[in-house]
Amino acid sequence: MSLGPLLILIILIAVVSLITPAFLKPGNLGNILAQTAVIALVAMGQQLVILSRGVDLSVGSNLALATVIGGLVYQQVDASIAVIMAMLLSGAAIGAVNGVVFVYGRLPHPFIITLATLSICRGLALALAPGHTTMRGMPNAITAIGGGTTFGVPNSFLAVGIFGLLFLILTKSMVCGRWIYAVGGSPNAARSMGIPVKGVLLSTYIISGFCAGAGAVLLAGRTGAASPIYGNLLELDTIAAVIIGGASFLGGRGHLGHALIGAVLIGVIRNALNLLGVDVFFQMIAIGLVIVIAVEADVLRNHLEARARVLQSARVQ
Amino acid sequence: MNAASAPPVLSVRNAQKRFGAIHALKNVSFDAYAGEVTALLGDNGAGKSTLVKCISGLHCLDEGEILVDGAPVLLHSAAAARRAGIETVYQDLALFDNLTPVQNFYCGREISFPSWLPRPLRFLNTGVMKREAARVIDRLKVKLPRFDAPVALMSGGQRQAIAVARAIVFARKLVILDEPTAALGVRESRQVLDLVNQLKAEGNAVIIITHNMEHVVEIADRAVVLRQGRKVGELKPAEANKQDLVAMIVGAEA
């Protein structure tokens, strides 16, 4: 894994803490971690999809729908495990819809189906939520996961750690993880080599949806509520986290750490702009610009690689 | 020829393949024997690639059958063909630019454990794969600049060598090479031809598609010529009959 993004993060933190000393206060750092946790968790799922050469635009609405489903279940049964399961299953189910329609509908790109479910999930969440608005109240276990701490460490942060560890094992040490890289690197070669391409793609969307469901648990826990307007523009934040972190939008390249560093980078940029009193509009512009720069850097890297290969071939002959 | 003693490693019998209105293979039959290189010749659109794709499991025959070691086999996927002992080096090489040579070698058939888990959920045995791959690369005298860098950065010849070496590692009966020297310079072509000879020496049947008549004469034991989906001839290539081969390919019988 390249250390460039980490270096940028360290420099950014150094610069920001010089400009605004308030940045380094423990309360503020805890704030950043709590806000980053949801992005980081969902970005890990997004990273798998992007590794396979796809993109999941539905994660934000998926998360909102999952909180609402969880809230509705909570109105019926006062069992936190049932609420958690409902959120996770709702997320994974939407992911499965994305995957099935993309793979078996033979769509040229997942853009369309995940754009469609972005709209469908938001609509469903608004339609299902009583009064089409926020539902207050979450079981204690969920507020503990989303807002509590263990030995001073935010539980949401621990959840990200556990997911991160599982994803690290999946992407680095397991056969299916290697297959995700292979499919993203060259779908045709993967087919020729007998890799079950359809199954690999389908599973990345299910996992991404599952992560959106897990993000729903964290967010509902932190706020103690379910809401159909949660997760707005989360697709942007998660894609940005993956790309800013240094993974390739062209698929097949990237490391799990990229998504995590990218998520923290976005959290720090947002937080710093907040502390500096910059308007939220300009924050959106800043994040957008950073994404363009990161993708351009990726394209440039691929271009240089192709050039290097041509030069080397010429030298060999 | 050892045709008398043993059945051919591969037999294609009366192969028919249509793509809509296009009749790509018309009643094609041919054999490939162990320790022999069979060249598959023909102009563009003659049906060579279609035939090869049927043997390597990417297409299914409409009619006719394929026999491996005399027994009929159903090759309905690339994995099935590979299980039958058939390895293919595709024209586009089917390499993963983002993976290292070792990862490329084993992609799709990773050495993994524990065996009671479903394959996708098993853990990679990276150490064994690295050792095995290093051994093969060494044995084949393939020179690679780096072992742990993605193949994206390697030259055309090195990439071709990796693809051929991958086939050699796993070849058990038959290796198909689709235009393995098309994009290579003289010296790099030489390396690949040496690898082909090695495959042959190790007792594999080899099928090679190429447009280079010099290469055909040099390494092929038999040449099968296709034209417009039909097999139009089969002969033992030599300097003397190179013109006949070319005539057969373009359809201007002398």
HADDOCK unambig.tbl for C-alpha pairs under 7 A between the chains (distance, minus, plus):
assign (segid A and resid 173 and name CA) (segid B and resid 123 and name CA) 5.49 0.50 0.50
assign (segid A and resid 173 and name CA) (segid B and resid 124 and name CA) 5.40 0.50 0.50
assign (segid A and resid 174 and name CA) (segid B and resid 121 and name CA) 6.16 0.50 0.50
assign (segid A and resid 174 and name CA) (segid B and resid 122 and name CA) 5.71 0.50 0.50
assign (segid A and resid 174 and name CA) (segid B and resid 123 and name CA) 4.35 0.50 0.50
assign (segid A and resid 174 and name CA) (segid B and resid 124 and name CA) 5.46 0.50 0.50
assign (segid A and resid 175 and name CA) (segid B and resid 110 and name CA) 6.90 0.50 0.50
assign (segid A and resid 175 and name CA) (segid B and resid 119 and name CA) 6.99 0.50 0.50
assign (segid A and resid 175 and name CA) (segid B and resid 120 and name CA) 4.99 0.50 0.50
assign (segid A and resid 175 and name CA) (segid B and resid 121 and name CA) 6.18 0.50 0.50
assign (segid A and resid 175 and name CA) (segid B and resid 122 and name CA) 5.79 0.50 0.50
assign (segid A and resid 175 and name CA) (segid B and resid 123 and name CA) 5.97 0.50 0.50
assign (segid A and resid 175 and name CA) (segid B and resid 124 and name CA) 5.89 0.50 0.50
assign (segid A and resid 176 and name CA) (segid B and resid 120 and name CA) 4.49 0.50 0.50
assign (segid A and resid 176 and name CA) (segid B and resid 121 and name CA) 6.21 0.50 0.50
assign (segid A and resid 182 and name CA) (segid B and resid 96 and name CA) 6.34 0.50 0.50
assign (segid A and resid 185 and name CA) (segid B and resid 96 and name CA) 5.53 0.50 0.50
assign (segid A and resid 185 and name CA) (segid B and resid 97 and name CA) 6.31 0.50 0.50
assign (segid A and resid 185 and name CA) (segid B and resid 98 and name CA) 5.63 0.50 0.50
assign (segid A and resid 186 and name CA) (segid B and resid 96 and name CA) 5.79 0.50 0.50
assign (segid A and resid 189 and name CA) (segid B and resid 94 and name CA) 4.11 0.50 0.50
assign (segid A and resid 189 and name CA) (segid B and resid 95 and name CA) 6.10 0.50 0.50
assign (segid A and resid 189 and name CA) (segid B and resid 96 and name CA) 6.87 0.50 0.50
assign (segid A and resid 192 and name CA) (segid B and resid 78 and name CA) 5.89 0.50 0.50
assign (segid A and resid 192 and name CA) (segid B and resid 94 and name CA) 6.79 0.50 0.50
assign (segid A and resid 193 and name CA) (segid B and resid 78 and name CA) 6.58 0.50 0.50
assign (segid A and resid 193 and name CA) (segid B and resid 107 and name CA) 6.98 0.50 0.50
assign (segid A and resid 193 and name CA) (segid B and resid 108 and name CA) 5.54 0.50 0.50
assign (segid A and resid 194 and name CA) (segid B and resid 78 and name CA) 5.28 0.50 0.50
assign (segid A and resid 194 and name CA) (segid B and resid 79 and name CA) 4.70 0.50 0.50
assign (segid A and resid 194 and name CA) (segid B and resid 108 and name CA) 5.88 0.50 0.50
assign (segid A and resid 195 and name CA) (segid B and resid 108 and name CA) 5.19 0.50 0.50
assign (segid A and resid 252 and name CA) (segid B and resid 98 and name CA) 6.11 0.50 0.50
assign (segid A and resid 253 and name CA) (segid B and resid 98 and name CA) 6.41 0.50 0.50
assign (segid A and resid 305 and name CA) (segid B and resid 153 and name CA) 6.35 0.50 0.50
assign (segid A and resid 308 and name CA) (segid B and resid 153 and name CA) 6.73 0.50 0.50
assign (segid A and resid 309 and name CA) (segid B and resid 153 and name CA) 5.21 0.50 0.50
assign (segid A and resid 309 and name CA) (segid B and resid 154 and name CA) 5.95 0.50 0.50
assign (segid A and resid 309 and name CA) (segid B and resid 155 and name CA) 5.77 0.50 0.50
assign (segid A and resid 312 and name CA) (segid B and resid 155 and name CA) 5.80 0.50 0.50
assign (segid A and resid 313 and name CA) (segid B and resid 155 and name CA) 4.55 0.50 0.50
assign (segid A and resid 313 and name CA) (segid B and resid 156 and name CA) 6.14 0.50 0.50
assign (segid A and resid 317 and name CA) (segid B and resid 185 and name CA) 6.32 0.50 0.50
assign (segid A and resid 317 and name CA) (segid B and resid 187 and name CA) 6.94 0.50 0.50
